[in-house]
Amino acid sequence: MARSGIYKSEVVRARDKLQALGRHASIDAIRVELGNTGSKATIHRYLKEIEEEEGGGTGSKVAVSEAIQDLVGRLAARLNEEADLRANQVTAKSAEKIQQLSAATETLKAEVRTGLAQLERSQLALTSEQKEHGLTKGKLREVETNSAALAQEVRDLRERLDAQDIYRKSLEEKHQHARDSLEHFRQSAKEQREQEGRKHGQEILYLQGEVATANKALATKQNEATVAHQECSRLLAELNQSNAHLHAAKEDVRGLRKRDGELQHAQNMLEERGRDLVVQQALAKSLEESNAALKSQLELLTARAQQLEIQLAVAEASLDAQKSVVASFAQRLGPVAAG
């Protein structure tokens, strides 16, 4: 094989062409015919080898046929090598791309599974919060009902307390009036006795005459005193009853204060439940927003996975097409190499 890159078969073909045209197959003419390629020394060496191989007119055709077969064999071998190399390169690139796409697909599938798991956890958390929210609403309604009942009971007790206060004031006024009447009677009797004592000496005779009248007046006064005493006893009994009612009213006031404490506690619980309800509503809203974001991310990941699957299918189709081309090319070269 020549160092200049030309083949012996090419020199034979150029020489035969020149001879067929009736021209002298010199070294320069053969070099011009070869496109000014190859060194003159190489062409001269190939000419000598050809002349030695031909050895006459009949051997020329055999040498040319062998040269052509040698050329075709080497071309087929080089084409096979280049085709195998190109096929291996395409196969390696396609396999690498398929591997990359498969890895990306698995990654996306893992992300999709993670997103689905997170979405399921969020949905479970949202369901739990909604149940808790429903329980809280029920408790809130119960507390509101109890609070309304306690408030109504407090109003009723206050009305009773007001009535007891009015009744107690009325009894105190009656008792005070009775005391004033008794005191007025005692004062009148005292003044009368003092007046009668001062006038006793002067009017002893007159009084003796008036004894009967005085006795009658005394009897009348005694009757009045008895009536006043009975009235005082009655008023004292009413006062004791009023004191008992007052004591009961005080007990009711203490119970009312206790109910006020319970009502305040219920109101505090109601406010706390209200704050818990606001927090739970905010948490539910946050979970719904997180759920929507996860759904959007899942849709994007699903779309990305579909795109990668499409790219993978395109790459596999391209690889199959390239394999078909290489196989077809190898089938074409097979008969040539065999010939």
Rosetta silent file (secondary structure, phi, psi, omega in degrees, C-alpha in Angstrom):
SEQUENCE: MARSGIYKSEVVRARDKLQALGRHASIDAIRVELGNTGSKATIHRYLKEIEEEEGGGTGSKVAVSEAIQDLVGRLAARLNEEADLRANQVTAKSAEKIQQLSAATETLKAEVRTGLAQLERSQLALTSEQKEHGLTKGKLREVETNSAALAQEVRDLRERLDAQDIYRKSLEEKHQHARDSLEHFRQSAKEQREQEGRKHGQEILYLQGEVATANKALATKQNEATVAHQECSRLLAELNQSNAHLHAAKEDVRGLRKRDGELQHAQNMLEERGRDLVVQQALAKSLEESNAALKSQLELLTARAQQLEIQLAVAEASLDAQKSVVASFAQRLGPVAAG
SCORE:     score description
SCORE:     0.000 S_00000001
   1 L     0.000  131.908 -173.945    0.000    0.000    0.000 S_00000001
   2 L   -75.069  148.862  179.230    1.451    3.363   -1.046 S_00000001
   3 L   -75.391  -18.945 -176.662    2.340    5.992    1.459 S_00000001
   4 L   -80.472   -8.989  176.968    0.801    8.696   -0.751 S_00000001
   5 L    97.534    4.609  177.344   -2.709    7.277   -0.258 S_00000001
   6 L  -102.127  159.802 -178.490   -3.297    5.804   -3.730 S_00000001
   7 L  -110.020  160.063  178.610   -3.930    2.155   -4.514 S_00000001
   8 H   -63.386  -37.354 -179.404   -2.450   -0.142   -7.075 S_00000001
   9 H   -62.519  -36.040  178.530   -5.890   -0.723   -8.545 S_00000001
  10 H   -65.536  -39.504  178.128   -6.250    3.013   -9.137 S_00000001
  11 H   -64.780  -39.795  179.489   -2.919    3.040  -11.050 S_00000001
  12 H   -64.695  -43.092 -179.229   -4.108    0.037  -13.103 S_00000001
  13 H   -63.968  -41.675  179.841   -7.415    1.738  -13.877 S_00000001
  14 H   -66.501  -40.463  179.765   -5.689    4.984  -14.969 S_00000001
  15 H   -65.336  -43.862 -179.499   -3.192    3.106  -17.137 S_00000001
  16 H   -63.894  -37.112  179.948   -5.901    1.035  -18.819 S_00000001
  17 H   -65.052  -43.481  179.057   -7.953    4.156  -19.494 S_00000001
  18 H   -63.645  -40.461 -179.894   -4.966    5.902  -21.125 S_00000001
  19 H   -67.206  -36.030  178.775   -4.223    2.823  -23.240 S_00000001
  20 H   -67.691  -29.082  177.568   -7.859    2.582  -24.280 S_00000001
  21 L   -83.801   -3.776  178.957   -7.690    6.211  -25.441 S_00000001
  22 L    80.938   21.162  179.912   -4.541    5.395  -27.421 S_00000001
  23 L  -103.977  157.981  179.435   -2.303    7.494  -25.232 S_00000001
  24 L   -77.099  128.587 -177.312    1.034    6.547  -23.750 S_00000001
  25 L   -85.700   69.199  177.021    0.645    5.500  -20.076 S_00000001
  26 L   -80.387  171.233 -179.401    3.586    7.453  -18.711 S_00000001
  27 H   -63.943  -42.911 -179.666    4.078    8.238  -15.030 S_00000001
  28 H   -65.761  -41.595 -179.432    3.081   11.905  -15.528 S_00000001
  29 H   -64.155  -40.748  177.964    0.006   10.988  -17.604 S_00000001
  30 H   -64.522  -39.324  179.953   -1.121    8.462  -14.952 S_00000001
  31 H   -65.356  -39.352  177.595   -0.591   11.069  -12.173 S_00000001
  32 H   -65.075  -41.948  179.478   -2.666   13.614  -14.121 S_00000001
  33 H   -62.595  -31.972  178.274   -5.367   10.977  -14.647 S_00000001
  34 L   -82.252    6.945  178.778   -5.360   10.315  -10.879 S_00000001
  35 L    82.643   33.941 -179.441   -6.037   13.994  -10.199 S_00000001
  36 L    55.162   39.524  176.621   -2.395   14.944   -9.549 S_00000001
  37 L  -117.148  155.483 -179.944   -2.316   12.685   -6.500 S_00000001
  38 L    84.136  146.679  179.196    0.330   10.206   -5.494 S_00000001
  39 L   -83.226  155.666  179.808    4.086   10.461   -5.830 S_00000001
  40 H   -65.659  -34.736  179.173    5.882    9.542   -9.043 S_00000001
  41 H   -63.529  -41.101  179.984    8.033    7.006   -7.194 S_00000001
  42 H   -65.990  -44.610  179.360    4.923    5.225   -5.925 S_00000001
  43 H   -62.092  -41.369  179.029    3.344    5.233   -9.390 S_00000001
  44 H   -63.751  -41.842  179.963    6.601    3.897  -10.887 S_00000001
  45 H   -65.114  -40.744  179.267    6.796    1.136   -8.256 S_00000001
  46 H   -65.605  -36.916  179.071    3.154    0.157   -8.895 S_00000001
  47 H   -63.831  -41.933  177.779    3.818    0.049  -12.668 S_00000001
  48 H   -62.182  -45.755  179.998    6.746   -2.298  -12.143 S_00000001
  49 H   -61.550  -39.415 -179.748    4.704   -4.548   -9.897 S_00000001
  50 H   -65.280  -44.361  179.766    1.868   -4.573  -12.444 S_00000001
  51 H   -62.468  -40.003  179.200    4.220   -5.467  -15.303 S_00000001
  52 H   -67.387  -36.626 -178.741    5.751   -8.246  -13.205 S_00000001
  53 H   -73.570  -38.245 -177.660    2.333   -9.583  -12.262 S_00000001
  54 H   -69.695  -50.269  177.775    0.925   -9.411  -15.748 S_00000001
  55 L    58.712    6.891  179.174    3.921  -11.089  -17.463 S_00000001
  56 L   161.810 -176.607 -175.257    2.009  -10.994  -20.747 S_00000001
  57 L   -72.422  -36.896 -177.229   -1.280  -10.090  -22.386 S_00000001
  58 H   -73.746  -30.731 -178.107   -3.454  -12.834  -20.810 S_00000001
  59 H   -75.640  -11.733 -177.258   -2.309  -12.156  -17.264 S_00000001
  60 H   -66.299  -44.251 -178.707   -3.399   -8.522  -17.479 S_00000001
  61 H   -65.373  -36.629  179.393   -7.118   -9.284  -17.094 S_00000001
  62 H   -66.173  -42.738 -179.972   -6.474  -11.591  -14.158 S_00000001
  63 H   -64.508  -40.401  179.375   -4.395   -8.958  -12.389 S_00000001
  64 H   -64.495  -43.109  178.832   -7.044   -6.309  -12.988 S_00000001
  65 H   -61.955  -43.927  178.910   -9.813   -8.618  -11.651 S_00000001
  66 H   -64.693  -40.004  179.093   -7.791   -9.446   -8.588 S_00000001
  67 H   -62.621  -41.018  179.020   -7.045   -5.763   -8.030 S_00000001
  68 H   -65.220  -44.414  178.438  -10.732   -4.953   -8.313 S_00000001
  69 H   -61.569  -40.795  178.219  -11.660   -7.747   -5.902 S_00000001
  70 H   -62.559  -43.663  178.840   -8.936   -6.572   -3.524 S_00000001
  71 H   -61.989  -46.359 -179.652  -10.244   -3.000   -3.784 S_00000001
  72 H   -63.055  -41.073  179.078  -13.864   -4.101   -3.292 S_00000001
  73 H   -61.976  -45.948  179.651  -12.892   -6.292   -0.324 S_00000001
  74 H   -66.397  -38.541  176.747  -10.981   -3.493    1.370 S_00000001
  75 H   -62.419  -43.380  179.281  -13.812   -1.032    0.631 S_00000001
  76 H   -63.048  -41.671  179.424  -16.358   -3.476    2.044 S_00000001
  77 H   -63.300  -44.556  179.527  -14.171   -4.067    5.126 S_00000001
  78 H   -65.236  -40.766  178.045  -13.744   -0.329    5.677 S_00000001
  79 H   -63.182  -40.494  177.926  -17.455    0.288    5.114 S_00000001
  80 H   -63.286  -42.583  178.771  -18.298   -2.500    7.545 S_00000001
  81 H   -63.207  -46.007  179.654  -15.904   -1.064   10.110 S_00000001
  82 H   -64.951  -40.059  178.849  -17.280    2.435    9.658 S_00000001
  83 H   -64.565  -42.927  178.660  -20.865    1.143    9.719 S_00000001
  84 H   -63.335  -42.734 -179.859  -20.171   -0.892   12.877 S_00000001
  85 H   -62.570  -45.469  179.899  -18.427    2.072   14.477 S_00000001
  86 H   -65.329  -39.401  179.295  -21.267    4.422   13.558 S_00000001
  87 H   -65.599  -41.725  178.711  -23.866    1.892   14.691 S_00000001
  88 H   -63.518  -42.550  178.659  -22.030    1.363   17.985 S_00000001
  89 H   -62.282  -46.593  179.631  -21.783    5.119   18.520 S_00000001
  90 H   -62.935  -41.262  179.724  -25.466    5.637   17.718 S_00000001
  91 H   -64.360  -42.628  179.868  -26.418    2.668   19.911 S_00000001
  92 H   -63.748  -45.363  179.020  -24.275    3.942   22.788 S_00000001
  93 H   -63.103  -43.097 -179.372  -25.697    7.467   22.493 S_00000001
  94 H   -65.057  -42.073  178.822  -29.235    6.157   22.216 S_00000001
  95 H   -63.455  -40.448  178.240  -28.717    3.790   25.156 S_00000001
  96 H   -64.304  -43.425  179.184  -27.254    6.644   27.217 S_00000001
  97 H   -64.981  -41.175  177.341  -30.134    8.919   26.288 S_00000001
  98 H   -62.061  -41.757  178.676  -32.637    6.164   27.046 S_00000001
  99 H   -62.574  -43.620  178.082  -30.918    5.568   30.378 S_00000001
 100 H   -61.704  -45.044  179.379  -31.039    9.302   31.145 S_00000001
 101 H   -64.812  -37.876  178.269  -34.695    9.491   30.148 S_00000001
 102 H   -64.493  -42.541  178.400  -35.471    6.366   32.178 S_00000001
 103 H   -62.895  -43.831  178.653  -33.675    7.855   35.214 S_00000001
 104 H   -63.384  -38.371  178.346  -35.529   11.147   34.773 S_00000001
 105 H   -64.568  -43.422  178.116  -38.797    9.224   34.401 S_00000001
 106 H   -62.745  -40.481  178.124  -38.123    7.227   37.572 S_00000001
 107 H   -61.133  -46.582  179.088  -37.235   10.436   39.398 S_00000001
 108 H   -64.021  -38.247  177.378  -40.448   12.066   38.239 S_00000001
 109 H   -63.554  -40.289  176.688  -42.418    8.944   39.160 S_00000001
 110 H   -62.895  -42.915  178.199  -40.839    9.049   42.628 S_00000001
 111 H   -63.767  -38.373  178.030  -41.710   12.750   42.904 S_00000001
 112 H   -64.157  -43.941  178.142  -45.251   11.965   41.749 S_00000001
 113 H   -61.860  -42.285  177.806  -45.542    9.183   44.346 S_00000001
 114 H   -61.958  -43.735  178.780  -44.168   11.546   47.001 S_00000001
 115 H   -62.601  -40.558  178.612  -46.603   14.256   45.906 S_00000001
 116 H   -64.633  -41.777  178.069  -49.498   11.780   45.992 S_00000001
 117 H   -62.569  -44.221  178.977  -48.485   10.593   49.463 S_00000001
 118 H   -64.439  -39.364  177.854  -48.183   14.178   50.680 S_00000001
 119 H   -63.698  -40.250  178.663  -51.522   15.011   49.061 S_00000001
 120 H   -65.045  -42.219  177.031  -53.115   12.011   50.765 S_00000001
 121 H   -62.129  -41.506  179.451  -51.645   13.076   54.126 S_00000001
 122 H   -63.908  -40.618  178.576  -52.919   16.603   53.569 S_00000001
 123 H   -64.534  -40.411  176.793  -56.370   15.291   52.689 S_00000001
 124 H   -63.355  -43.559  178.861  -56.395   13.121   55.823 S_00000001
 125 H   -62.763  -40.580  178.837  -55.264   16.096   57.923 S_00000001
 126 H   -64.510  -41.632  177.419  -57.945   18.264   56.288 S_00000001
 127 H   -62.056  -42.821  177.766  -60.593   15.616   56.981 S_00000001
 128 H   -62.419  -43.126  179.608  -59.459   15.377   60.604 S_00000001
 129 H   -65.186  -38.013  177.758  -59.525   19.145   60.969 S_00000001
 130 H   -64.826  -39.641  175.928  -62.977   19.283   59.414 S_00000001
 131 H   -63.708  -46.243  178.049  -64.204   16.649   61.882 S_00000001
 132 H   -60.543  -37.750  178.681  -62.588   18.544   64.755 S_00000001
 133 H   -63.836  -41.325  177.748  -64.131   21.717   63.371 S_00000001
 134 H   -64.034  -42.340  177.244  -67.554   20.063   63.367 S_00000001
 135 H   -62.487  -41.679  179.199  -67.069   18.854   66.962 S_00000001
 136 H   -63.171  -39.925  177.495  -65.946   22.330   67.973 S_00000001
 137 H   -62.419  -42.221  178.698  -69.014   23.830   66.320 S_00000001
 138 H   -62.188  -44.961  177.879  -71.229   21.370   68.193 S_00000001
 139 H   -63.411  -37.890  179.237  -69.517   22.190   71.492 S_00000001
 140 H   -63.815  -43.416  177.505  -69.787   25.874   70.667 S_00000001
 141 H   -63.342  -39.468  177.980  -73.520   25.554   70.052 S_00000001
 142 H   -63.014  -44.176  179.137  -73.865   23.582   73.294 S_00000001
 143 H   -64.039  -40.453  178.144  -71.936   26.229   75.206 S_00000001
 144 H   -62.788  -40.412  177.822  -74.026   28.967   73.589 S_00000001
 145 H   -63.216  -46.849  178.473  -77.223   27.125   74.589 S_00000001
 146 H   -62.339  -39.752  179.905  -75.972   26.668   78.159 S_00000001
 147 H   -63.880  -41.533  178.418  -74.863   30.286   78.245 S_00000001
 148 H   -64.385  -40.968  179.095  -78.284   31.460   77.060 S_00000001
 149 H   -64.386  -43.408  178.894  -79.988   29.253   79.683 S_00000001
 150 H   -64.269  -39.735  179.030  -77.670   30.554   82.415 S_00000001
 151 H   -63.456  -41.247  177.694  -78.250   34.139   81.279 S_00000001
 152 H   -64.862  -40.308  178.359  -82.022   33.599   81.410 S_00000001
 153 H   -64.684  -39.059  177.334  -81.707   32.024   84.843 S_00000001
 154 H   -62.723  -42.875  178.073  -79.594   34.969   86.006 S_00000001
 155 H   -61.857  -41.891  178.214  -82.249   37.371   84.716 S_00000001
 156 H   -62.682  -43.529  179.405  -84.954   35.403   86.534 S_00000001
 157 H   -64.461  -37.874  178.139  -82.943   35.418   89.768 S_00000001
 158 H   -65.806  -38.963  176.638  -82.316   39.130   89.454 S_00000001
 159 H   -63.613  -42.444  177.347  -86.028   39.728   88.964 S_00000001
 160 H   -63.160  -41.165  178.981  -86.742   37.640   92.063 S_00000001
 161 H   -63.157  -40.225  177.388  -84.071   39.518   93.974 S_00000001
 162 H   -63.103  -42.018  178.584  -85.607   42.834   92.917 S_00000001
 163 H   -63.762  -41.423  177.898  -89.026   41.624   94.055 S_00000001
 164 H   -63.304  -38.499  178.025  -87.528   40.452   97.370 S_00000001
 165 H   -63.682  -42.429  179.057  -85.852   43.857   97.804 S_00000001
 166 H   -62.925  -44.358  179.777  -89.180   45.637   97.171 S_00000001
 167 H   -64.506  -40.608  179.661  -90.964   43.337   99.634 S_00000001
 168 H   -63.920  -42.209  178.615  -88.197   43.765  102.228 S_00000001
 169 H   -62.496  -39.512  178.667  -88.366   47.557  101.891 S_00000001
 170 H   -63.042  -43.179  178.128  -92.149   47.415  102.304 S_00000001
 171 H   -64.927  -40.457  178.520  -91.772   45.305  105.462 S_00000001
 172 H   -62.795  -39.198  177.789  -89.100   47.639  106.822 S_00000001
 173 H   -63.735  -43.998  177.831  -91.403   50.618  106.201 S_00000001
 174 H   -61.735  -42.802 -179.345  -94.276   48.841  108.013 S_00000001
 175 H   -64.002  -42.091  178.922  -91.979   47.899  110.885 S_00000001
 176 H   -65.081  -39.363  178.130  -90.668   51.451  111.150 S_00000001
 177 H   -63.300  -41.179  177.887  -94.213   52.796  111.090 S_00000001
 178 H   -63.948  -42.420  177.869  -95.167   50.400  113.902 S_00000001
 179 H   -61.195  -43.556  179.769  -92.145   51.466  115.950 S_00000001
 180 H   -62.740  -41.763  179.035  -93.009   55.119  115.395 S_00000001
 181 H   -63.006  -43.835  179.323  -96.620   54.513  116.483 S_00000001
 182 H   -63.998  -41.554  179.600  -95.474   52.627  119.618 S_00000001
 183 H   -66.097  -39.195  177.853  -92.953   55.303  120.479 S_00000001
 184 H   -64.127  -40.918  177.573  -95.549   58.012  119.987 S_00000001
 185 H   -63.719  -44.674  179.253  -97.942   56.134  122.263 S_00000001
 186 H   -62.262  -43.088 -179.560  -95.306   55.700  124.966 S_00000001
 187 H   -64.166  -41.832  178.857  -94.318   59.337  124.726 S_00000001
 188 H   -63.889  -41.962  179.138  -97.916   60.442  124.949 S_00000001
 189 H   -65.753  -39.582  178.928  -98.530   58.183  127.955 S_00000001
 190 H   -63.768  -46.274 -179.319  -95.393   59.457  129.689 S_00000001
 191 H   -63.639  -38.344  179.567  -96.344   63.098  129.109 S_00000001
 192 H   -66.175  -42.296  178.374  -99.805   62.392  130.286 S_00000001
 193 H   -63.591  -41.135  178.688  -98.555   60.692  133.499 S_00000001
 194 H   -62.919  -42.110  179.824  -96.170   63.561  134.206 S_00000001
 195 H   -64.684  -41.372  178.899  -98.950   66.086  133.647 S_00000001
 196 H   -67.767  -33.235  177.789 -101.280   64.134  135.863 S_00000001
 197 H   -66.678  -39.824 -179.751  -98.589   63.885  138.578 S_00000001
 198 H   -67.705  -35.897 -177.622  -98.065   67.626  138.593 S_00000001
 199 L   -91.024    2.237 -173.220 -101.731   68.289  138.775 S_00000001
 200 H   -63.168  -42.821 -177.370 -102.384   65.425  141.246 S_00000001
 201 H   -66.874  -39.991 -176.743 -102.137   67.549  144.344 S_00000001
 202 H   -77.850  -31.183 -171.503 -104.283   70.313  142.981 S_00000001
 203 H  -110.206   18.051 -176.169 -106.777   68.174  141.269 S_00000001
 204 H   -56.953  -40.410 -179.739 -106.968   65.279  143.784 S_00000001
 205 H   -71.336  -41.042 -179.733 -110.480   66.194  144.619 S_00000001
 206 H   -65.639  -36.564 -178.670 -111.368   66.804  141.033 S_00000001
 207 H   -69.904  -35.058  177.124 -109.725   63.586  140.047 S_00000001
 208 H   -60.523  -36.423  177.365 -111.628   61.650  142.624 S_00000001
 209 H   -72.220  -27.217 -177.770 -114.737   62.937  140.996 S_00000001
 210 L   -98.026   12.056 -176.694 -113.375   62.115  137.669 S_00000001
 211 H   -58.735  -44.184 -177.768 -112.109   58.657  138.740 S_00000001
 212 H   -61.113  -43.971  178.589 -114.830   56.933  136.936 S_00000001
 213 H   -62.978  -40.372 -179.735 -114.156   58.956  133.814 S_00000001
 214 H   -66.129  -40.058  179.049 -110.429   58.369  134.214 S_00000001
 215 H   -62.294  -40.681  177.082 -110.986   54.678  134.781 S_00000001
 216 H   -62.625  -45.235  179.011 -112.992   54.540  131.631 S_00000001
 217 H   -62.529  -37.998  179.149 -110.345   56.520  129.817 S_00000001
 218 H   -65.106  -41.544  178.515 -107.688   54.244  131.329 S_00000001
 219 H   -60.792  -41.296  177.802 -109.585   51.187  130.225 S_00000001
 220 H   -61.576  -43.657  179.444 -109.820   52.706  126.770 S_00000001
 221 H   -64.726  -39.313  179.182 -106.134   53.465  126.837 S_00000001
 222 H   -63.180  -41.496  176.701 -105.381   49.964  128.080 S_00000001
 223 H   -60.575  -43.222  178.056 -107.452   48.560  125.238 S_00000001
 224 H   -62.242  -39.421  178.946 -105.577   50.797  122.846 S_00000001
 225 H   -64.626  -40.062  179.025 -102.288   49.647  124.449 S_00000001
 226 H   -62.692  -45.058  178.495 -103.387   46.036  124.084 S_00000001
 227 H   -61.200  -42.384  179.380 -104.297   46.652  120.464 S_00000001
 228 H   -64.699  -38.449  178.568 -101.011   48.465  119.944 S_00000001
 229 H   -64.811  -42.523  177.149  -99.150   45.605  121.645 S_00000001
 230 H   -62.294  -42.819  177.506 -100.909   43.094  119.431 S_00000001
 231 H   -61.479  -38.782  178.511 -100.121   45.231  116.400 S_00000001
 232 H   -65.312  -40.503  178.368  -96.503   45.412  117.549 S_00000001
 233 H   -62.638  -42.902  178.933  -96.407   41.610  117.974 S_00000001
 234 H   -61.723  -43.015  178.888  -97.879   41.185  114.537 S_00000001
 235 H   -65.071  -36.730  177.096  -95.358   43.625  113.093 S_00000001
 236 H   -64.622  -40.485  177.199  -92.547   41.797  114.911 S_00000001
 237 H   -62.275  -44.401  177.107  -93.754   38.519  113.417 S_00000001
 238 H   -61.812  -36.738  177.949  -93.849   40.141  109.984 S_00000001
 239 H   -65.142  -41.806  177.519  -90.391   41.531  110.673 S_00000001
 240 H   -62.519  -42.453  177.419  -89.096   38.072  111.550 S_00000001
 241 H   -62.683  -39.853  177.611  -90.697   36.699  108.403 S_00000001
 242 H   -64.403  -39.492  176.761  -89.178   39.561  106.472 S_00000001
 243 H   -62.243  -39.647  177.985  -85.785   38.767  108.004 S_00000001
 244 H   -62.941  -44.831  176.909  -86.244   35.125  106.959 S_00000001
 245 H   -62.004  -37.803  178.215  -87.136   36.259  103.445 S_00000001
 246 H   -64.569  -40.601  176.902  -84.145   38.583  103.530 S_00000001
 247 H   -63.068  -42.672  177.906  -81.899   35.702  104.583 S_00000001
 248 H   -63.244  -39.347  178.766  -83.322   33.573  101.750 S_00000001
 249 H   -64.120  -38.950  177.079  -82.798   36.469   99.358 S_00000001
 250 H   -63.288  -40.471  176.404  -79.169   36.737  100.516 S_00000001
 251 H   -61.531  -41.118  177.103  -78.777   33.006   99.908 S_00000001
 252 H   -62.488  -37.850  178.632  -80.272   33.551   96.459 S_00000001
 253 H   -63.439  -42.895  178.003  -77.802   36.412   95.941 S_00000001
 254 H   -63.009  -42.549  176.900  -74.916   34.131   96.883 S_00000001
 255 H   -63.066  -37.436  178.828  -76.283   31.483   94.504 S_00000001
 256 H   -64.980  -40.072  176.882  -76.680   34.176   91.873 S_00000001
 257 H   -63.728  -38.538  176.615  -73.092   35.252   92.373 S_00000001
 258 H   -63.246  -42.769  177.336  -72.055   31.616   91.998 S_00000001
 259 H   -64.580  -35.438  175.837  -74.148   31.425   88.833 S_00000001
 260 H   -60.678  -39.698  177.561  -72.499   34.687   87.694 S_00000001
 261 H   -64.175  -42.628  177.866  -69.126   32.966   88.164 S_00000001
 262 H   -63.904  -40.100  178.401  -70.327   29.962   86.172 S_00000001
 263 H   -63.551  -40.934  177.619  -71.685   32.284   83.507 S_00000001
 264 H   -63.055  -40.790  177.325  -68.345   34.126   83.367 S_00000001
 265 H   -62.898  -42.455  178.410  -66.558   30.778   83.093 S_00000001
 266 H   -63.123  -40.615  177.959  -68.938   29.742   80.307 S_00000001
 267 H   -63.892  -39.918  177.005  -68.334   33.059   78.539 S_00000001
 268 H   -62.550  -43.724  177.671  -64.555   32.531   78.873 S_00000001
 269 H   -61.868  -39.631  179.007  -64.945   29.018   77.462 S_00000001
 270 H   -62.713  -43.862  178.317  -67.085   30.455   74.662 S_00000001
 271 H   -63.706  -41.161  179.567  -64.408   33.040   73.844 S_00000001
 272 H   -64.336  -41.590  176.618  -61.695   30.352   73.971 S_00000001
 273 H   -62.585  -37.328  177.943  -63.758   28.114   71.696 S_00000001
 274 H   -63.103  -43.454  177.613  -64.222   31.063   69.370 S_00000001
 275 H   -64.086  -42.436  177.204  -60.457   31.639   69.241 S_00000001
 276 H   -60.498  -38.145  179.446  -59.896   27.900   68.665 S_00000001
 277 H   -64.833  -40.408  177.897  -62.491   28.035   65.910 S_00000001
 278 H   -62.716  -43.682 -179.783  -60.691   30.958   64.231 S_00000001
 279 H   -63.328  -43.779  179.895  -57.356   29.073   64.470 S_00000001
 280 H   -65.461  -37.326  176.221  -58.920   25.905   63.077 S_00000001
 281 H   -63.595  -41.888  177.923  -60.543   27.864   60.243 S_00000001
 282 H   -63.758  -41.459  178.963  -57.152   29.431   59.401 S_00000001
 283 H   -64.680  -40.762  178.083  -55.498   25.983   59.569 S_00000001
 284 H   -62.826  -41.294  178.192  -58.189   24.501   57.328 S_00000001
 285 H   -63.897  -40.875  178.606  -57.706   27.329   54.842 S_00000001
 286 H   -63.442  -41.065  178.423  -53.906   26.789   54.914 S_00000001
 287 H   -64.713  -38.704  177.553  -54.392   23.063   54.330 S_00000001
 288 H   -64.258  -41.259  177.710  -56.730   23.778   51.416 S_00000001
 289 H   -64.612  -42.615  177.666  -54.149   26.151   49.887 S_00000001
 290 H   -62.806  -38.751  178.229  -51.388   23.536   50.436 S_00000001
 291 H   -62.908  -42.964  178.600  -53.655   20.910   48.886 S_00000001
 292 H   -64.014  -41.235  178.778  -54.228   23.129   45.831 S_00000001
 293 H   -63.805  -40.620  178.670  -50.456   23.793   45.510 S_00000001
 294 H   -65.547  -37.998  177.748  -49.730   20.053   45.735 S_00000001
 295 H   -63.973  -41.691  178.659  -52.353   19.360   43.071 S_00000001
 296 H   -63.430  -43.830  179.384  -50.760   21.966   40.778 S_00000001
 297 H   -63.740  -39.174  178.430  -47.307   20.485   41.396 S_00000001
 298 H   -63.872  -40.387  177.568  -48.676   17.002   40.727 S_00000001
 299 H   -63.116  -41.855  178.233  -50.185   18.167   37.436 S_00000001
 300 H   -63.415  -43.737 -179.849  -46.850   19.725   36.405 S_00000001
 301 H   -64.191  -39.271  178.678  -44.952   16.540   37.343 S_00000001
 302 H   -64.626  -42.205  177.802  -47.476   14.412   35.444 S_00000001
 303 H   -63.863  -40.566  178.071  -47.124   16.628   32.359 S_00000001
 304 H   -64.005  -40.576  178.530  -43.319   16.445   32.654 S_00000001
 305 H   -63.578  -40.062  177.464  -43.476   12.656   32.934 S_00000001
 306 H   -63.514  -41.856  177.795  -45.662   12.489   29.825 S_00000001
 307 H   -61.260  -43.808  179.588  -43.192   14.697   27.925 S_00000001
 308 H   -64.988  -37.062  177.438  -40.295   12.443   28.997 S_00000001
 309 H   -65.190  -38.975  177.305  -42.233    9.352   27.962 S_00000001
 310 H   -63.599  -45.524  178.154  -42.869   10.955   24.555 S_00000001
 311 H   -60.852  -40.845  178.728  -39.151   11.816   24.238 S_00000001
 312 H   -62.444  -43.088  179.124  -38.264    8.262   25.266 S_00000001
 313 H   -63.792  -40.330  178.142  -40.633    6.842   22.643 S_00000001
 314 H   -63.539  -43.068  179.699  -39.141    9.188   20.001 S_00000001
 315 H   -63.534  -41.899  178.552  -35.601    8.153   20.980 S_00000001
 316 H   -64.635  -39.576  178.360  -36.519    4.461   20.820 S_00000001
 317 H   -64.787  -40.867  178.437  -38.144    4.981   17.404 S_00000001
 318 H   -63.538  -41.632  178.585  -35.038    6.843   16.203 S_00000001
 319 H   -63.663  -42.110  178.504  -32.816    4.046   17.497 S_00000001
 320 H   -63.056  -40.064  179.163  -34.956    1.442   15.753 S_00000001
 321 H   -64.690  -41.990  178.966  -34.778    3.451   12.521 S_00000001
 322 H   -65.337  -38.838  177.405  -30.996    3.765   12.805 S_00000001
 323 H   -63.512  -39.335  178.976  -30.701    0.045   13.495 S_00000001
 324 H   -63.679  -41.839  178.624  -32.839   -0.636   10.402 S_00000001
 325 H   -62.767  -44.657 -179.751  -30.609    1.623    8.290 S_00000001
 326 H   -63.466  -42.118  179.786  -27.444   -0.088    9.580 S_00000001
 327 H   -64.410  -41.617  179.131  -28.942   -3.543    8.978 S_00000001
 328 H   -64.117  -40.675  179.145  -30.019   -2.558    5.466 S_00000001
 329 H   -65.862  -38.939  178.713  -26.595   -1.125    4.760 S_00000001
 330 H   -65.838  -37.747  177.696  -24.927   -4.308    6.070 S_00000001
 331 H   -64.606  -35.630  178.385  -27.209   -6.417    3.862 S_00000001
 332 H   -67.556  -40.051 -177.081  -26.179   -4.368    0.854 S_00000001
 333 H   -74.852  -22.923 -176.171  -22.480   -4.755    1.662 S_00000001
 334 H   -59.258  -51.700 -179.178  -22.755   -8.498    2.319 S_00000001
 335 H   -64.795  -34.233  179.015  -23.073   -9.605   -1.337 S_00000001
 336 H   -64.266  -45.476  179.834  -20.370   -7.175   -2.422 S_00000001
 337 H   -65.679  -36.731  179.212  -17.910   -8.531    0.148 S_00000001
 338 H   -67.351  -34.985  178.489  -18.817  -12.103   -0.765 S_00000001
 339 L   -72.788    0.000    0.000  -18.178  -11.355   -4.478 S_00000001
